[in-house]
Amino acid sequence: MGGSRLRVQNFAVSQDGIGAGENQTFERPFGDVVDPWELMSWAGATADWPNRTDPGGTRGLDNYFTRDFSHNIGAEIMGRNKFGHQRGPWDDHEWKGWWGDEPPFHTPVFVLTHHLRPSFTLADTTFHFIDATPAEAAEMAKAAAGGKDVRIGGGVSTVRQFLDAGLLDTLHIAVAPVTYGTRLRLWESPDELDDRFEHEVIPSPSGVTHHLFWRK
């Protein structure tokens, strides 16, 4: 497939399709109930986990996906709730995301929000705040990506919007062996995407199951 693709990469959900809880706060970026480490421990254990500060880590299947997270990515689109915990008009422009002075994206990032604020740059990541439809956001991100792919980074509602708009080319969803039962659900079952995508399921020794989808 030529040209810039829209990809979901290394997106983790529970067995019941949950990727985040409700009642997000500064202290609990994933809301209540959901433990992000339960969803992402498979990636954190790998040798190429970008936040790893010590040598070592696992190789093999999980590490392949961790390494692929940034491969050929030229821009990211995320929802406002992935960027931060504030709601409504921005009352704190000093807040610049969960990631500190060196965010892990290394590309332009487009944050979907109904409340605009000026763009800013941290290290090699520039955050742009846009009030746009999924299709409009995709065009902006593709233009910024310079021919590389655009990663749809989440959260669940944002991935769902791009799915429902028929804009996604590929998805990699890692299903962790936990259940939560909250409402922020990517799907009832991964098989519900099979009418639009080829679908391959790869279990990992770590306990997660990798679901790969690519557009038919």
ZAGU-905646 format. One record per residue (C-alpha): x, y, z. Coordinates in steps of 0.02 Angstrom, whole numbers, padded with zeros to 5 digits. Layout:
<nodes>
+--------+--------+--------+
!     c1 !     c2 !     c3 !
+--------+--------+--------+
!      X !      Y !      Z !
...
+--------+--------+--------+
</nodes>
This chain:
<nodes>
+--------+--------+--------+
!     c1 !     c2 !     c3 !
+--------+--------+--------+
!  00000 !  00000 !  00000 !
!  00081 !  00162 ! -00054 !
!  00076 !  00330 !  00032 !
!  00048 !  00379 !  00211 !
! -00057 !  00256 !  00312 !
! -00157 !  00283 !  00470 !
! -00100 !  00155 !  00600 !
! -00148 !  00105 !  00775 !
!  00009 !  00032 !  00852 !
!  00038 ! -00057 !  01019 !
! -00133 ! -00007 !  01084 !
! -00173 ! -00110 !  01239 !
! -00345 ! -00161 !  01301 !
! -00414 ! -00286 !  01424 !
! -00503 ! -00447 !  01375 !
! -00668 ! -00352 !  01382 !
! -00601 ! -00215 !  01267 !
! -00564 ! -00083 !  01399 !
! -00420 !  00036 !  01368 !
! -00452 !  00166 !  01506 !
! -00565 !  00195 !  01654 !
! -00678 !  00341 !  01696 !
! -00645 !  00486 !  01815 !
! -00471 !  00528 !  01749 !
! -00365 !  00637 !  01865 !
! -00187 !  00701 !  01871 !
! -00143 !  00559 !  01989 !
! -00233 !  00426 !  01886 !
! -00207 !  00460 !  01699 !
! -00302 !  00300 !  01654 !
! -00448 !  00341 !  01770 !
! -00511 !  00231 !  01908 !
! -00515 !  00040 !  01898 !
! -00389 !  00023 !  01755 !
! -00208 ! -00012 !  01800 !
! -00100 !  00040 !  01651 !
!  00040 ! -00078 !  01703 !
! -00078 ! -00226 !  01692 !
! -00112 ! -00177 !  01511 !
!  00066 ! -00130 !  01462 !
!  00183 ! -00238 !  01567 !
!  00217 ! -00347 !  01413 !
!  00294 ! -00194 !  01326 !
!  00383 ! -00130 !  01481 !
!  00475 ! -00295 !  01498 !
!  00551 ! -00286 !  01323 !
!  00727 ! -00236 !  01276 !
!  00669 ! -00095 !  01162 !
!  00542 ! -00017 !  01281 !
!  00577 !  00170 !  01252 !
!  00570 !  00212 !  01438 !
!  00694 !  00077 !  01488 !
!  00835 !  00147 !  01594 !
!  00928 ! -00014 !  01633 !
!  01005 ! -00145 !  01517 !
!  00918 ! -00308 !  01478 !
!  00738 ! -00343 !  01436 !
!  00654 ! -00479 !  01335 !
!  00676 ! -00512 !  01150 !
!  00558 ! -00602 !  01033 !
!  00378 ! -00567 !  00983 !
!  00333 ! -00432 !  01110 !
!  00496 ! -00340 !  01078 !
!  00461 ! -00342 !  00891 !
!  00301 ! -00245 !  00921 !
!  00382 ! -00127 !  01045 !
!  00518 ! -00089 !  00918 !
!  00389 ! -00062 !  00781 !
!  00300 !  00074 !  00882 !
!  00399 !  00215 !  00801 !
!  00445 !  00132 !  00637 !
!  00404 !  00246 !  00490 !
!  00294 !  00360 !  00599 !
!  00294 !  00542 !  00545 !
!  00153 !  00613 !  00653 !
!  00030 !  00562 !  00788 !
! -00152 !  00606 !  00822 !
! -00217 !  00590 !  01000 !
! -00371 !  00638 !  01096 !
! -00365 !  00774 !  01227 !
! -00385 !  00648 !  01369 !
! -00224 !  00562 !  01317 !
! -00134 !  00728 !  01322 !
! -00193 !  00776 !  01496 !
! -00324 !  00778 !  01632 !
! -00396 !  00954 !  01610 !
! -00573 !  00978 !  01545 !
! -00654 !  01129 !  01464 !
! -00555 !  01288 !  01428 !
! -00369 !  01273 !  01467 !
! -00343 !  01352 !  01638 !
! -00161 !  01300 !  01652 !
! -00049 !  01328 !  01501 !
!  00100 !  01273 !  01604 !
!  00032 !  01095 !  01592 !
!  00120 !  01016 !  01444 !
!  00070 !  00834 !  01453 !
!  00113 !  00681 !  01554 !
!  00285 !  00653 !  01477 !
!  00402 !  00786 !  01547 !
!  00528 !  00883 !  01444 !
!  00564 !  00742 !  01320 !
!  00401 !  00663 !  01258 !
!  00420 !  00493 !  01175 !
!  00339 !  00543 !  01009 !
!  00482 !  00634 !  00916 !
!  00358 !  00695 !  00783 !
!  00221 !  00825 !  00766 !
!  00072 !  00776 !  00877 !
! -00105 !  00836 !  00839 !
! -00216 !  00844 !  00993 !
! -00403 !  00841 !  00958 !
! -00494 !  00967 !  01067 !
! -00639 !  01090 !  01060 !
! -00534 !  01214 !  01160 !
! -00385 !  01277 !  01062 !
! -00218 !  01333 !  01134 !
! -00053 !  01384 !  01052 !
!  00065 !  01251 !  00987 !
!  00224 !  01218 !  01083 !
!  00381 !  01112 !  01063 !
!  00467 !  01001 !  01190 !
!  00631 !  00926 !  01128 !
!  00589 !  00857 !  00955 !
!  00400 !  00844 !  00981 !
!  00282 !  00986 !  00933 !
!  00103 !  00980 !  00999 !
! -00035 !  01061 !  00894 !
! -00211 !  01081 !  00964 !
! -00347 !  01066 !  00833 !
! -00537 !  01066 !  00828 !
! -00563 !  00951 !  00679 !
! -00656 !  00799 !  00616 !
! -00559 !  00636 !  00601 !
! -00544 !  00662 !  00413 !
! -00481 !  00841 !  00433 !
! -00358 !  00788 !  00568 !
! -00295 !  00647 !  00458 !
! -00259 !  00766 !  00315 !
! -00164 !  00886 !  00428 !
! -00062 !  00746 !  00506 !
! -00022 !  00667 !  00337 !
!  00040 !  00834 !  00273 !
!  00154 !  00850 !  00425 !
!  00213 !  00669 !  00415 !
!  00311 !  00697 !  00255 !
!  00259 !  00535 !  00172 !
!  00278 !  00429 !  00329 !
!  00133 !  00349 !  00423 !
!  00019 !  00432 !  00550 !
! -00008 !  00344 !  00716 !
! -00178 !  00358 !  00799 !
! -00120 !  00357 !  00979 !
! -00283 !  00348 !  01075 !
! -00369 !  00347 !  01191 !
! -00511 !  00226 !  01159 !
! -00637 !  00358 !  01102 !
! -00515 !  00430 !  00976 !
! -00471 !  00260 !  00901 !
! -00657 !  00222 !  00892 !
! -00692 !  00385 !  00800 !
! -00563 !  00346 !  00667 !
! -00627 !  00167 !  00653 !
! -00806 !  00226 !  00631 !
! -00750 !  00352 !  00500 !
! -00668 !  00211 !  00400 !
! -00498 !  00297 !  00402 !
! -00385 !  00166 !  00481 !
! -00272 !  00060 !  00371 !
! -00194 ! -00054 !  00503 !
! -00215 ! -00090 !  00688 !
! -00108 ! -00182 !  00814 !
! -00208 ! -00212 !  00974 !
! -00128 ! -00303 !  01121 !
! -00259 ! -00389 !  01228 !
! -00201 ! -00413 !  01408 !
! -00266 ! -00557 !  01517 !
! -00369 ! -00445 !  01633 !
! -00550 ! -00385 !  01636 !
! -00617 ! -00220 !  01703 !
! -00801 ! -00202 !  01656 !
! -00806 ! -00012 !  01634 !
! -00888 !  00082 !  01490 !
! -00740 !  00149 !  01390 !
! -00733 !  00001 !  01273 !
! -00645 ! -00017 !  01106 !
! -00755 ! -00163 !  01057 !
! -00869 ! -00299 !  01121 !
! -00764 ! -00426 !  01024 !
! -00617 ! -00405 !  00905 !
! -00712 ! -00509 !  00778 !
! -00831 ! -00364 !  00747 !
! -00696 ! -00285 !  00637 !
! -00681 ! -00438 !  00525 !
! -00804 ! -00369 !  00397 !
! -00681 ! -00228 !  00356 !
! -00510 ! -00297 !  00400 !
! -00405 ! -00451 !  00378 !
! -00373 ! -00514 !  00555 !
! -00231 ! -00617 !  00625 !
! -00216 ! -00671 !  00807 !
! -00044 ! -00708 !  00883 !
! -00031 ! -00765 !  01065 !
!  00127 ! -00717 !  01157 !
!  00219 ! -00813 !  01295 !
!  00198 ! -00655 !  01403 !
!  00011 ! -00688 !  01415 !
! -00050 ! -00551 !  01298 !
! -00130 ! -00589 !  01131 !
! -00083 ! -00480 !  00983 !
! -00222 ! -00441 !  00859 !
! -00166 ! -00377 !  00690 !
! -00289 ! -00297 !  00570 !
! -00261 ! -00231 !  00395 !
! -00388 ! -00157 !  00277 !
! -00467 ! -00279 !  00153 !
+--------+--------+--------+
</nodes>
